[in-house]
Amino acid sequence: MAAEKDDACKWFTAGEAAKLAEIHQVLGVPATRWGMTKQLKGDDGAGPPSELCRKREGQRGGGALEYHWTAFD
C-alpha cells in the first residue's frame, strides 16, 4: 500500500511517535526518540521502505524524517 503523501495526520517523527507511546502507555513500544529511531531502523539499519519515510517539510538543516503510521509495528 502506498502512503498518501498529502495526509499530514498520518506522518510522525520518531519523537512524536515516542511521545504518543509514552502518553498512551503502549507496552513494548519505545517511549524515547532514540529508542523509536533504533526500532524504526531495525536490526539491519536499513529503516522502513522509502514510501513510508520522508524528509519533514520546513525543516532547516538536520535530517528530520517523518514516518507514515504504517511504518510503526
Secondary structure, 3 states (H helix, E strand, C coil): CCCCCCCHHHEECHHHHHHHHHHCCCCCCCCCHHHHHHHHHCCCCCCCCHHHEEECCCCCCCCCEEEEHHHCC
